[in-house]
Amino acid sequence: MKKIILTAIAVSASAMSFTAAAQFAKPEDAVKYRKAAFTVTAAHFGRMGAMAQGKAPFDAKIAAENAEIVANMAKLPWHAFGEGTETAETKAKPEVWKQNAKFKELSEKFQAESVKLVAATKTGKEDAFKAAFTATAGTCKSCHDDFKNK
Amino acid sequence: MKKIILTAIAVSASAMSFTAAAQFAKPEDAVKYRKAAFTVTAAHFGRMGAMAQGKAPFDAKIAAENAEIVANMAKLPWHAFGEGTETAETKAKPEVWKQNAKFKELSEKFQAESVKLVAATKTGKEDAFKAAFTATAGTCKSCHDDFKNK
């Protein structure tokens, strides 16, 4: 009985966890998944970027729609960086696995800033949006600098 | 002034609309985006599928987490099927554009069923989950049959 409970806890805890490589049949599937998640994230982040940089007119509603998608997407890729996925065709540097605690910390900063970005868009204030966008973009860059090959 | 208001309405209405090809710089970007959105969707739908088919033990919490991701993802790909994206490398059949109203209708059925699937997972009842999963999977199949090449 104890074993069953422990197994149940383990399954439950691993559902969205960092090293749940078992959720993918093959390492290539995990890599394809995480690339896909970043592709969707980047598209919506880019639409906000156009507004933040003054290339598109600021529209609070559009900013909020995109920020919400980014905040949802920001939760997803990390469980696809499990052990065994570092040897597949990937732009992820070996540091993702060698310095996994730091990678996890940066991924959590991005998630936290993306939630703040949603809140900023909902104020309807362009300045608040731009500041939160810049902060979120900074978390992308700091992680890419250390953990992603160009 | 009237023109400004109309423009504002048009921009706002097009944000998540079906033919907003202008949101992508190139048709290839739209195709890459929609493929990515479906990749993420399929991964999470597949995890529920394993439970629905008895290949994995039913866990209402894991089912709910995956169902919520699918319901969020289900909103995304459609605006990337804009005019001009039918000539890129795609598995989408020409019928997506020739019978666009039907395509839109089926995409909306998938979205509606995925929302019901979230509700079903939250009941915690395996039977309700399986029934809603089957209904949602049916909307995938009916759209793929008519609008996606193998």
Interface residues (C-beta under 8 A of the other chain):
Chain A: V11 S12 A15 M16 Q23 F24 D29 K32 Y33 K35 A36 A37 T39 V40 A43 R47 P57 D59 K61 I62 E65 I69 N72 L76
Chain B: A8 V11 S12 A15 M16 Q23 F24 D29 K32 Y33 K35 A36 A37 T39 V40 A43 R47 P57 D59 K61 I62 E65 I69 N72 L76
